């Protein structure tokens, strides 16, 4: 106390300095206690990045003119994206050849026996025509569904490996088409690319699956997958080309029905071109606290130099709050 009563200006300055230092130290202590604990693994930054990517709705968009020709050179201002009629803010836009994760779902049921040699050639041609950075795999099916990782890896871009995967299974038994598509949708989720597609090579019949059409469509829409099909039809009573056409239309893809087996290879090359000639747009979905079963998407595109343009993409997706689509890979009772 005596020091304080008899303090000089110098002592006062020291006291002020000590008080300021004490306040600064206390402030650091309080702030440090108020910060949230970081995970021991130190992965918070990575988790945040993954969350942002997962939340985006990714739209592969094909733009054609009135003659059906692909229109290149467009920019983001040429596009308008609507979700349930409301204009959305596109946060990612790519116009170059963007790689894609692709599953080739190939029918090996008894009715496909005479066609499998051409199908294997078509798979080889597709892989050769694709982006070298694509991730690809094959799902073979008849009564059963078989997915053999190429060379022990989940994906490959080697045409010969894919061709061998198709040729390794003989044609026999019934057709579990929906189960095979479900397996393909499941495996696509292991891919590292935003764009995902399935290509079905089949006659469209199904007489051995535990899944049904509505479940498959729900899964495809939930996981933002575009489906294409090569329908090999020869007037067999077990065929169902309408299923292939409907599934492709409902997911933004195209179903092709070659007039002869010799044109299957040309068709597979056309699908490869369609996947490469796409614009890729992404936007964050609107947040909602209520269940929202299916959100409709519309993409409008305009450019004065090309006249009337047509945009093809997926018709919509299931919101994260949706309870309408089935639980992933939960098979219905057979």
DAUR-V651167 format. One record per helix or strand of 2 or more residues. SS is the DSSP state (H for helix, E for strand). FROM is the first residue (numbers start at 1). TO is the last residue. Records with the same first field share a line. If there is no record, write none. Layout:
SS: FROM-TO / FROM-TO
This chain:
H: 2-5 / 9-34 / 44-55 / 76-78 / 110-129 / 150-152 / 159-167 / 177-188 / 213-222 / 241-251 / 261-276
E: 56-64 / 79-83 / 86-87 / 90-94 / 101-107 / 135-141 / 145-146 / 196-202 / 226-231 / 255-256 / 279-284 / 295-301 / 310-312 / 316-317
